[in-house]
Amino acid sequence: MAADIDPLPSTHGPFPADQRVIALVDDDRNILTTLSIALRAEGFATRVYSDGETALKALRDNPPDLAVFDIKMPRMDGMELLRRLHETTTLPVIFLTSKDDEQDEEAGLMMGADDYIAKPFSQRLVIARIQAILRRTAPAIENETGRTEPVAETGQPVRMLERGRLKMDPARHLVTWQDKPVGLTVTEFLILEALAQHPGVIKSRNQLMDAAYPDDTFVDDRTVDSHIKRLRRKFRAVDPGFGAIETLYGAGYSFTDG
């Protein structure tokens, strides 16, 4: 198989200046083709590559708005591709992989991946994660007081969610704790949002799964627990005394911060 393939006409441009470009890097031609078709149906342009080495040069020379990488690929795997790209760019990246080992997920996220989705995957879930990550750079509008506010896809301002020391920007998936930024993946943000919307209310693992994976994607309890563990770790990095996410053994989790 060629290193840089083009399953669809005009996949590599040129594209309209206002069209968002998504790069797909995977050695599975079927995934490249079907996901590219789905993204193009949503209005995105796509570039596709079947190995990391070819993708590295192309993404450095002509960066897209976001990239989706497989981990296990010929010539250069996704981990090494991410590491080398992040030497010179802050390109948003989602790992899409058949690996389901928690250590692989941890390593990818620690290296700076924005999210991690395991195969087999829902195309709707991948598209939703891409849209959410891209909203982090959405424009703002000025309200009647002269302040700028984040804008939803409808063009309407989206209100911040504030719970004690926590502030969440749902339009851009941004979070601060004690006015210090906390970098979360989209999945982590959605789980935290589900907890913070109703302080003190116990949310079961199934409820948190539904909040983070709304399209009936199967996720086991261990995955939710792993996300909670990472959430706590990230908040404790800015506040060692963080304890706002509580575990109710046998029931689930709750958020409490006055």
Secondary structure, 3 states (H helix, E strand, C coil): CCCCCCCCCCCCCCCCCCCCEEEEECCCHHHHHHHHHHHHHCCCEEEEECCHHHHHHHHHHCCCCEEEECCCCCCCCHHHHHHHHCCCCCCCEEEEECCCCHHHHHHHHHCCCCEEEECCCCHHHHHHHHHHHHHHHCCEEECCCCCEEEECCCCCECCCEEECCEEEECCCCEEEECCEECCCCHHHHHHHHHHHCCCCCCECHHHHHHHHCCCCCCCCHHHHHHHHHHHHHHHHHHCCCCCCEEEECCCEEEECCC
